[in-house]
Amino acid sequence: MLILDIINCLERIAPPIYQESYDNAGLLTGSPGWTCTGAIIALDATEEVVMEAVAKGCNLVVAHHPILFGGLKKINGKNYVEKAVISAIKNDIAIYAIHTNLDNVAHGVNRKIADLVGLANCRILSPKVGLLKKLYTFVPHAQLAEVSSALFAAGAGHIGNYSECSYFTDGTGTYKAGEGAQPFAGEVGLRHHEPESRLEVIFPVHLESAIVKALRQAHPYEEVAYDIVPLANQHNGIGSGMIGDLPEAMPEQAFLNHLKQVFGLSVIRHTRLLNKPVRRVAVCGGAGSFLISSALNSGADAYITADVKYHEFFDANDMLLLADIGHFESEQFTVDLLYDILAEKFPTFAVFKTEVRTNPVYYHT
């Protein structure tokens, strides 16, 4: 198996196009063409994790956080980033990061957190816009079903919980085949009128090349007429955070104790208790203060996140319980998420969860 096979598996789960503009997910060291001897899954690709991979005979580290965010002008080993990169290169260790793209997909980091908390009826807290497109094409009546099915199979036509969504109208198309053409119908040099259906389907941007390929393969024309138009609609399957409901409302103190037990916490930083039950809960792994207003607008009783600054606690406006459980603590089970993905896809492949504690934060209790 090649490292590329692992990458392709992960990028089908969380396409790189969905990472944030500031992010640096992807293959950071090594070559996709290397034969993969095994993978270590970690939240952070530190030097200790790289050396753990060496010790276990693995040449791939799959990390949530990219060890490289900005460019390196020198690699002298003066800090933890340079040390990790030097160790990876010296030992032929590939480092692959799957970061905000895994945060932003509906089945990613935040869904894992929501499941651990016990939330049901989950949905994206802040869906993104500009990630959908619409394809318009023109198909002879007899081939409409075949072309539609090919587009659906390639991933077009999904809207929420519905699939195979399309719209078509009947009309007439014209064309005149030139010299050297082999027209589906009509004769070279003569204008032809063909009864056609205008077919419309929506699709997510990361599938565009697959959609166009499927269209060209299924369509009977030599020259396929189609338009692709970007949409301003929000994509309810891609975005930041997640929100859902507890099976039963909990008192605030019981809810905080529940979080301590689930995430193995010794301490939680939170806003003052409001003496109201917690039922609807918003979550965002990692630094999520940018979603406080979204949590408020969604009607959440509590919002679980991390890296909340002093003044940002005021932004809860005594309208919800804001709980900062710690960056590492909120995302720690991303290792389990990635492990399960790879172990299911490649059951005979050596995948290990890191045994290194990469959390740089300690608590004195």
BELHU-V943110 format. One record per backbone hydrogen bond with DSSP energy under -1.0 kcal/mol. NH is the residue of the N-H (numbers start at 1). CO is the residue of the C=O. Records with the same first field share a line. If there is no record, write none. Layout:
NH=CO  CO
//
This chain:
3=34
4=32
6=2
7=3
8=4
9=5
10=6
11=7
12=8
13=9
14=10
18=15
19=16
23=20
26=97
28=95
29=95
34=31
36=1
39=350
40=60
41=352
42=62
46=44
50=46
51=47
52=48
53=49
54=50
55=51
56=52
57=54
58=53
61=94
62=40
63=96
64=42
65=43
83=79
84=80
85=81
86=82
87=83
88=84
89=85
90=86
91=87
92=89
93=88
94=59
96=61
97=26
98=63
102=99
103=99
104=100
106=237
108=105
109=102
112=108
113=109
114=110
115=111
116=112
117=113
118=114
119=114
120=245
123=243
126=240
128=238
130=233
133=203
134=229
135=201
136=227
137=199
138=225
139=197
141=195
143=140
144=141
147=143
148=144
149=145
150=146
151=147
152=148
153=149
154=150
155=152
156=151
157=202
159=162
162=159
165=157
167=200
169=198
171=196
173=194
175=192
181=178
189=177
190=187
192=175
194=173
196=171
197=139
198=169
199=137
200=167
201=135
203=133
205=131
207=204
208=205
211=207
212=208
213=209
214=210
215=211
216=212
217=213
218=214
219=215
227=136
229=134
231=132
235=128
238=235
239=104
240=126
242=283
243=123
244=281
245=120
246=279
250=278
255=251
256=252
257=253
258=254
259=255
260=256
261=257
262=258
263=259
265=260
269=324
271=322
278=250
281=244
282=302
283=242
284=304
288=306
291=288
292=289
295=291
296=292
297=293
298=294
299=296
300=295
301=280
302=280
303=321
304=282
305=323
306=286
313=309  310
316=313
317=314
319=316
321=301
323=303
324=269
325=305
330=326
331=327
332=328
334=331
335=332
337=333
338=334
339=335
340=336
341=337
342=338
343=339
344=340
345=341
346=342
349=346
352=39
354=41
//
